[in-house]
Amino acid sequence: MDVSHLLDSLNDAQRKAVTSESRHTLVLAGAGSGKTRVLIHRLAWLIQVEHVSPLSIMAVTFTNKAAGEMRQRAQDLLQVSARSMWIGTFHGIAHRLLRMHWEEAGLQENFQILDSDDQQRIIRRLIKEEGLDEAQWPARQAQWYINARKDEGQRPATIEHMGNPMTAQWVRIYEIYQAYCDRAGLVDFAELLLRAHELWLNNPLLLEHYRKRLTHLLVDEFQDTNSIQYAWIRLLAGDSGSVLVVGDDDQSIYGWRGAQVANVMHFTRNFPDVKTIKLEQNYRSTGNILTAANALIANNEDRMGKKLWTADEEGAPIALYSAFNEQDEARFVIEQIGEWLGKGRRAEEVAIVYRTTAQSRLFEEYLLRASIAYRVYGGQRFFERAEIKDALAYLRLVQNPNDDAAIERVINTPTRGIGQKTLSTLRQQARASSLPLWQAAEECARQNLLPARALTAVQNFMQIITGMRERMGDWTLGNQMQGVIEDSQLVSHYEKEPREKMESRVENLRELVNAAEAFILPTEDEEAGMTDLQSFLSHAALEAGETQGEAWDDCVQLMTLHSAKGLEFPMVFIVGMEDGLFPHQRSVTEAGGRLEEERRLCYVGITRARENLCLSHAEVRRMFGSENHCRPSRFLDEIPSDLIQEIRPRMQAPRPWASPKAPEYRKSNSNIKQEWPFQLGEAVNHKKFGTGTVISFEGSGEHARVQVNFNRAGAKWLVLAYANLSRD
């Protein structure tokens, strides 16, 4: 049989994986090494060469997109329909099994799948019916607890609470939730996998049937499997099945959601006579990028080891930019993108990658200013995020308590016991009396139109807003924003969410304080008689109203490092490379391999770049409303210095996000440079504040201002014409 169409396009290591005669095979596939191609060609090899029935192969991956791509490529290679093949996600295949064997699984025939929102809604109602205080037992936290236990294969009866009353209560919530789902014929996502596993465990004859039927298992992205998924594979394979798994322990970055990188090593121990094949030839990146990635990841101890290489050229050195502050960093990156576009390259070839979602704000601002289209990949623009809208709604009420939209948004956020019935009464009174909601609430109080409990809850909310207005009237904008977040208790509200989501929301709120702190009242708004608060809210609303690029548009891609997994770009910027930010502070302080996972995340980021890679960090970064001196990321020290070209900052004037008439990137440099008597980083003296360092400029002519970080007084903005600064 002519098998050239299956093998000719493969390198030696790929051919070994495709034609492996071992019953169990582990393919350690480095980034950009063609792992999907290997998986597809292995599937075709089994069918065309080893004459395995297509119905005897199960190929599993993690996303519907990846499963669809696998199915389509298999069809193209085999020239036969792949519809009847067992190709899909873990959840998709589990669902298929349960539909076929609902009775044996103990399910109702017409069971329904719960999405995440519906699951949380049901849990919240059950907690309330149980008489529990949701402030102490948040529905979101209960949801996370239940799903995590299911991912570990645990039912309420098997969880040991060791006399701990808190654990016992969580188990109780899990118990009543599961009882409700069983009665109502509902199945959540985590339940799909657990129930499918139990289906086989509790039905030996059915398990034997599927072991004989599905004799060859192919698993993609194996490093991302959790406990129940791994148990699933082991159980189905049994003593007779053949398993080939493809994964990269160096790209395991989802430990926070249950992925077990140890499964890669466990596979070689739990399955007999495993043949390990390493795919190390990279078809994506230049030699310098790969050498940097290899050097970085070699610092991880808990890995199986491989070394990426390419037959292509070494390529350009890795650029490293040491910015004075976060504004200088954003300016530099957007300026570089401008040069990239000026060479005739496309915006969609560029990715700005960061550790936390909060970092997107400044880059969004500078891209908008430069009229460069962008898209936040897999997420929302900064001012469109729920927590940002919540905080701004409170700030709007400080400005104007008669803002009905703001009241509607936050009157019960955080939860205050103000339900839809109470809101409906307020709306009816507002319509009847032609009053805004705030005044309608006052009218309801005077006329006793609300039950005592509801009235108390509404009045407590109004007191919070009134207290804010009375205390914050003469505060700076940054302090007002900080005060609003604190008084509204938004942080504690979001802290009840699963950790990764919680941290992202809290970091976004802190970045909002930074935005308010750095805001400069535009001249036109000042001339119109607007206050800082009014102007800030207007600009936030206008930025939120800007539509980001669609997936098919030619636009720069902004994304977190986690979102970047599986993608590649000719030009990649990894920004914010400072200890405490990346690696994230919790990875440094927590045990359990968190720092190694952060390093794997950096490895993933580096290997997204095909041609050019630029790393950047700021010497000073505004965090929590104050300037902080930052230490460059330890990951930068782990990249050989001969691969790096350091770029020194040039004198430039980073502008605040609301600065009027901001020039486009192609016009931003030439005539400003001669106007400044000082350079960024230069030591200067002030009569009152003493010695400091110039860290930023903005404006021009008589409106020119300079930001100086004084040794004793901290960072100050000064009007250059009146500052009387001298060189130190």
SVG drawing of the C-alpha trace seen along z (x, -y; Angstrom):
<svg xmlns="http://www.w3.org/2000/svg" viewBox="-49 -80 75 88">
<polyline fill="none" stroke="black" stroke-width="0.4" points="0.0,0.0 1.2,-3.5 1.4,-5.5 3.5,-8.3 0.6,-10.8 0.6,-10.0 4.4,-10.2 6.1,-12.4 5.2,-15.7 6.4,-14.6 9.9,-14.8 11.5,-11.8 10.1,-12.3 6.6,-12.9 6.8,-9.7 7.8,-7.7 4.8,-9.0 2.4,-8.3 3.7,-4.8 4.3,-3.8 3.9,-0.1 3.8,-0.5 0.5,0.1 0.9,-3.2 2.7,-6.2 3.4,-9.6 4.2,-12.3 5.9,-15.3 5.2,-17.9 6.9,-21.3 5.3,-24.6 4.9,-24.9 6.1,-21.3 3.1,-20.1 1.3,-18.1 -2.2,-18.4 -0.7,-17.1 0.7,-14.1 -2.6,-13.4 -4.5,-13.5 -2.0,-11.4 -2.0,-8.9 -5.7,-8.6 -5.5,-8.1 -2.6,-5.6 -4.7,-3.4 -7.5,-3.3 -5.7,-3.0 -2.6,-1.0 -3.6,1.0 -7.2,1.4 -8.7,0.2 -12.4,-0.5 -13.1,-4.3 -15.8,-3.4 -13.1,-1.9 -11.1,-5.2 -11.9,-7.9 -10.1,-11.2 -10.5,-13.7 -9.5,-17.3 -10.5,-20.3 -12.4,-22.8 -15.2,-22.5 -13.0,-24.5 -10.1,-22.0 -12.5,-19.0 -14.1,-20.5 -10.7,-21.2 -9.6,-17.6 -12.7,-16.2 -12.4,-18.3 -8.7,-17.5 -9.4,-13.8 -12.0,-13.9 -9.7,-15.7 -6.9,-13.2 -9.1,-10.1 -11.6,-11.3 -14.4,-9.8 -17.0,-11.3 -15.8,-11.6 -19.3,-12.2 -19.7,-8.8 -16.2,-8.9 -15.9,-9.5 -14.1,-12.8 -14.9,-15.6 -14.3,-17.2 -14.4,-15.3 -17.7,-17.0 -19.1,-16.3 -18.3,-12.6 -19.6,-12.3 -22.8,-13.9 -23.1,-11.4 -22.6,-8.5 -25.2,-9.7 -27.8,-10.3 -27.3,-6.7 -27.3,-5.2 -29.4,-7.6 -31.2,-4.9 -28.0,-3.0 -26.6,-6.4 -29.6,-7.0 -30.7,-10.0 -34.1,-11.1 -34.4,-10.4 -34.9,-14.1 -32.2,-15.5 -31.1,-19.1 -27.7,-20.6 -27.2,-23.5 -24.9,-26.3 -22.8,-28.1 -25.2,-31.0 -28.2,-28.7 -26.2,-26.6 -25.3,-29.6 -28.9,-30.8 -30.2,-27.5 -27.5,-27.3 -28.3,-30.8 -32.0,-29.9 -31.2,-26.7 -28.9,-28.5 -31.7,-31.0 -34.3,-28.2 -31.9,-26.5 -32.0,-29.7 -28.4,-30.5 -26.9,-34.0 -25.5,-34.4 -23.0,-36.9 -21.4,-34.1 -22.2,-31.3 -21.9,-33.0 -23.5,-31.1 -20.4,-31.7 -18.1,-30.2 -20.5,-27.2 -20.5,-26.7 -16.7,-26.6 -16.6,-24.2 -19.1,-21.8 -17.5,-21.8 -14.0,-21.3 -15.2,-18.3 -16.8,-16.8 -13.5,-17.3 -11.8,-15.3 -14.5,-12.6 -16.0,-13.2 -19.6,-13.0 -20.9,-14.5 -20.9,-11.0 -17.2,-10.6 -15.9,-14.0 -14.3,-13.9 -15.0,-17.1 -13.1,-16.0 -15.5,-17.8 -14.9,-21.2 -18.3,-23.0 -17.5,-25.1 -16.5,-22.1 -19.6,-20.3 -21.8,-23.2 -20.3,-23.3 -20.8,-19.5 -24.4,-20.0 -24.9,-22.7 -23.4,-20.2 -25.8,-17.5 -29.0,-19.6 -27.9,-20.9 -27.3,-17.5 -30.6,-16.2 -32.4,-19.1 -30.6,-18.4 -31.5,-14.7 -35.2,-15.5 -35.3,-18.1 -33.4,-16.1 -30.5,-18.7 -26.8,-18.0 -24.1,-20.6 -20.8,-20.5 -18.8,-18.9 -21.5,-16.4 -21.2,-15.2 -17.7,-13.9 -18.3,-12.5 -21.6,-10.8 -20.0,-9.2 -17.1,-7.9 -19.6,-6.5 -21.6,-5.0 -18.7,-2.7 -17.7,-2.1 -21.1,-1.0 -21.9,1.1 -19.1,3.6 -20.8,5.1 -21.2,1.8 -17.6,0.9 -16.5,4.1 -18.6,3.3 -16.9,0.0 -13.4,1.3 -14.0,3.8 -15.5,1.1 -13.2,-1.8 -9.8,-0.1 -7.7,-3.1 -7.7,-6.3 -6.1,-9.5 -5.9,-12.5 -4.8,-16.0 -3.5,-18.7 -2.9,-15.9 -1.2,-18.3 -4.5,-20.1 -6.4,-17.0 -7.8,-17.1 -8.2,-14.2 -11.6,-12.9 -10.5,-13.1 -7.4,-11.1 -9.4,-8.5 -11.8,-8.4 -9.0,-7.5 -7.4,-4.9 -10.8,-3.2 -11.7,-3.1 -8.3,-1.9 -8.2,1.0 -5.7,3.8 -6.4,4.1 -6.8,0.6 -4.2,-1.4 -3.6,-5.0 -1.6,-7.7 -1.5,-11.1 0.0,-14.3 0.9,-17.0 3.6,-19.4 4.3,-19.6 6.1,-22.9 2.8,-24.4 0.6,-23.4 -0.8,-26.7 -4.2,-25.9 -3.4,-24.5 -5.8,-27.1 -8.7,-25.4 -7.8,-21.9 -5.4,-20.8 -2.8,-18.3 0.6,-18.6 1.6,-15.6 -0.7,-13.5 2.0,-13.6 4.5,-11.8 1.8,-9.6 1.0,-8.3 4.5,-6.7 4.0,-5.0 0.3,-4.0 0.5,-2.5 2.8,0.3 5.7,0.0 5.0,-3.5 7.1,-4.7 8.0,-8.4 8.6,-10.4 9.7,-14.1 8.7,-16.5 11.4,-19.2 11.6,-20.7 9.7,-24.0 8.1,-25.3 7.0,-28.7 9.7,-30.7 13.2,-31.9 16.3,-30.4 16.9,-33.2 13.3,-33.0 13.6,-29.3 16.9,-29.5 15.5,-32.1 12.4,-29.8 14.7,-26.8 16.9,-28.7 14.0,-30.0 12.1,-26.7 15.2,-24.8 14.9,-26.5 11.9,-24.4 12.8,-21.3 9.5,-19.4 9.6,-18.6 10.4,-15.8 12.7,-17.8 13.0,-18.7 14.8,-21.3 13.1,-23.1 15.1,-23.9 14.5,-25.1 16.1,-24.6 15.3,-28.3 17.5,-31.3 18.5,-32.7 16.4,-35.9 16.4,-39.2 17.6,-39.5 14.9,-39.8 14.3,-43.4 14.1,-44.6 12.7,-48.0 13.2,-49.4 10.5,-52.0 10.5,-54.8 6.8,-54.1 3.8,-52.4 2.9,-55.3 6.3,-55.3 6.0,-51.5 2.6,-52.0 4.0,-54.8 7.0,-52.8 4.9,-49.7 2.4,-51.7 5.3,-53.6 6.8,-50.3 3.5,-49.1 3.3,-52.4 6.7,-51.6 5.6,-48.1 2.5,-49.4 4.7,-52.0 6.7,-49.1 3.5,-47.8 2.9,-45.1 -0.6,-44.3 -2.0,-45.2 -3.4,-41.6 0.2,-40.4 0.8,-42.1 -0.1,-40.9 0.3,-42.8 0.4,-40.1 0.1,-40.8 -0.3,-38.9 -3.4,-40.6 -6.5,-42.0 -6.1,-45.4 -3.0,-46.1 -5.0,-46.4 -6.3,-49.9 -3.3,-52.0 -2.6,-50.1 -6.2,-50.6 -5.9,-54.3 -2.7,-54.7 -4.0,-52.6 -7.2,-54.7 -5.1,-57.9 -3.0,-56.6 -6.1,-55.6 -4.8,-52.0 -7.7,-49.4 -7.5,-46.8 -9.4,-43.9 -9.3,-42.5 -9.0,-38.8 -11.4,-36.7 -12.4,-39.5 -14.0,-43.0 -12.5,-46.4 -11.5,-47.9 -14.4,-50.3 -16.9,-47.7 -16.0,-45.3 -18.8,-44.7 -16.7,-45.7 -15.6,-48.9 -19.2,-49.8 -20.2,-49.0 -17.6,-51.4 -18.3,-54.1 -22.1,-53.8 -21.3,-54.6 -19.1,-57.5 -22.0,-58.8 -24.3,-58.7 -21.8,-60.8 -22.1,-63.4 -25.8,-63.0 -28.0,-60.8 -30.9,-61.2 -29.0,-59.0 -31.6,-56.3 -29.4,-54.0 -26.7,-54.1 -29.2,-53.3 -30.6,-50.4 -27.2,-49.0 -25.8,-49.0 -28.8,-49.3 -28.3,-45.6 -24.6,-45.2 -23.3,-44.0 -26.4,-42.2 -28.5,-44.2 -31.8,-42.4 -33.3,-44.8 -35.2,-42.5 -37.1,-43.0 -40.4,-43.5 -39.0,-46.5 -37.4,-47.9 -40.8,-47.5 -42.5,-49.5 -39.9,-52.3 -40.3,-52.3 -44.1,-52.6 -43.8,-55.5 -41.3,-57.2 -43.7,-57.0 -46.7,-58.0 -45.1,-61.1 -42.8,-61.9 -39.8,-61.7 -36.3,-60.1 -35.9,-56.8 -34.0,-58.5 -36.8,-61.0 -39.4,-58.2 -37.6,-56.2 -37.9,-59.2 -41.6,-59.5 -42.1,-55.8 -40.6,-56.3 -42.9,-59.2 -46.0,-57.3 -45.0,-53.9 -45.3,-52.2 -42.7,-49.6 -42.6,-46.8 -40.4,-47.7 -37.6,-45.3 -37.4,-46.5 -37.6,-50.2 -34.7,-49.7 -32.6,-48.1 -33.3,-51.0 -32.6,-53.6 -29.3,-51.9 -28.3,-52.1 -29.2,-55.8 -27.2,-56.5 -24.2,-54.9 -24.5,-57.2 -25.2,-60.3 -22.2,-59.5 -20.0,-59.3 -21.2,-62.7 -20.7,-64.4 -17.3,-63.0 -15.8,-63.1 -16.9,-66.5 -13.5,-68.1 -11.4,-65.0 -9.1,-64.5 -10.5,-62.4 -8.2,-59.5 -9.2,-59.6 -12.9,-59.8 -12.5,-56.7 -10.7,-54.8 -13.3,-55.9 -16.2,-54.8 -14.7,-51.3 -14.1,-51.0 -17.4,-52.4 -19.4,-50.3 -17.6,-47.2 -17.2,-46.1 -13.9,-44.4 -15.3,-42.2 -18.2,-41.5 -16.0,-40.2 -13.7,-38.4 -16.5,-35.8 -15.8,-34.6 -13.4,-31.9 -9.8,-33.1 -8.7,-33.7 -11.8,-35.7 -11.7,-37.5 -8.1,-38.6 -8.8,-39.8 -11.7,-42.0 -9.9,-43.4 -6.9,-44.3 -9.2,-46.0 -10.7,-48.1 -7.2,-49.1 -6.3,-50.1 -9.4,-52.2 -8.1,-54.1 -4.8,-54.6 -6.8,-56.0 -8.6,-58.5 -5.4,-59.5 -3.6,-60.1 -6.5,-61.9 -5.9,-65.5 -8.9,-67.8 -8.8,-68.6 -8.7,-72.2 -12.0,-72.1 -13.8,-70.5 -12.3,-73.1 -13.5,-75.9 -16.9,-74.3 -17.0,-74.6 -16.8,-70.8 -15.3,-69.4 -12.7,-66.7 -15.4,-64.2 -17.8,-65.2 -15.0,-65.1 -13.7,-61.7 -17.1,-60.1 -17.8,-61.6 -14.5,-60.3 -15.1,-56.8 -18.5,-56.6 -17.1,-57.7 -14.3,-55.1 -16.7,-52.4 -18.8,-53.4 -15.9,-52.9 -16.4,-49.6 -13.5,-47.3 -12.5,-45.5 -14.2,-42.3 -12.4,-39.0 -12.1,-39.4 -10.8,-43.0 -7.2,-43.9 -6.4,-45.0 -3.9,-44.6 -4.7,-41.8 -4.6,-42.5 -4.7,-39.4 -3.6,-37.8 -0.9,-35.2 -3.5,-32.5 -5.6,-33.6 -2.5,-33.5 -2.1,-29.7 -2.5,-28.1 -2.0,-31.3 1.0,-32.7 1.9,-36.1 4.8,-37.6 5.3,-40.3 4.7,-39.8 5.1,-42.3 5.1,-40.8 4.7,-43.8 4.8,-44.4 7.7,-42.0 8.2,-42.9 8.4,-40.8 5.0,-40.9 3.2,-41.4 4.9,-38.7 5.6,-36.4 2.4,-37.3 2.9,-38.0 0.9,-35.0 3.2,-32.6 6.2,-33.9 4.6,-33.5 2.6,-30.3 3.9,-26.8 2.8,-24.0 4.7,-24.8 3.0,-28.1 6.3,-29.8 7.0,-27.0 3.6,-27.4 4.3,-31.2 7.5,-30.3 5.6,-27.9 3.2,-30.8 6.2,-33.0 7.4,-30.1 4.0,-30.0 4.2,-33.8 7.7,-33.7 6.8,-30.8 3.8,-32.8 6.3,-34.9 7.3,-33.9 9.7,-36.7 10.0,-39.4 9.7,-39.4 9.9,-42.5 9.9,-42.3 9.3,-45.4 9.1,-46.4 8.7,-49.7 11.0,-51.0 8.1,-52.8 4.4,-51.6 1.4,-53.2 -0.4,-50.7 -3.2,-51.3 -3.0,-55.0 0.7,-55.4 4.0,-55.2 6.0,-52.0 9.5,-51.2 9.6,-47.8 12.1,-45.1 12.5,-43.6 11.1,-40.1 13.4,-37.3 12.5,-35.6 14.5,-38.3 17.6,-37.2 17.0,-33.6 17.3,-34.6 20.9,-34.6 22.1,-38.2 23.6,-37.6 20.1,-37.0 18.9,-40.4 19.2,-43.8 18.5,-46.4 16.6,-49.5 17.2,-52.6 14.2,-54.9 14.2,-58.0 12.8,-61.3 9.1,-61.4 6.0,-62.8 3.5,-60.2 0.1,-61.8 -2.8,-61.0 -5.6,-59.0 -8.0,-61.9 -5.5,-64.4 -7.0,-66.6 -6.0,-66.5 -3.5,-63.7 -1.3,-63.4 -1.2,-60.3 1.9,-58.1 3.5,-59.3 3.4,-62.9 4.3,-62.5 8.0,-63.1 9.7,-65.7 8.7,-69.1 8.3,-68.2 11.8,-67.0 13.4,-70.4 11.0,-72.0 12.0,-70.1 14.9,-71.4 15.2,-68.0 15.5,-64.4 13.6,-61.5 15.6,-60.0 17.5,-63.2 18.0,-64.3 16.5,-67.7 16.1,-70.0 13.0,-71.8 13.0,-74.5 10.2,-72.9 10.3,-69.2 14.1,-68.7 15.9,-66.2 13.9,-64.0 14.0,-62.2 12.1,-63.3 9.8,-60.4 7.2,-61.9 6.2,-64.9 2.9,-66.1 1.5,-69.0 3.3,-71.8 4.1,-75.5 2.6,-77.2 0.6,-74.0 3.7,-71.8 3.9,-69.8 6.6,-67.5 6.3,-64.6 9.1,-64.3 9.5,-61.5 11.0,-63.3 13.0,-61.3 11.0,-62.7 7.7,-63.9 7.0,-61.1 5.7,-61.7 4.5,-65.3 3.1,-66.9 4.5,-70.4 3.8,-73.1 7.2,-73.5 6.9,-77.3 6.5,-77.8 8.4,-74.9 11.8,-76.5 13.5,-73.2 17.3,-73.0 19.6,-70.2 20.9,-68.4"/>
</svg>
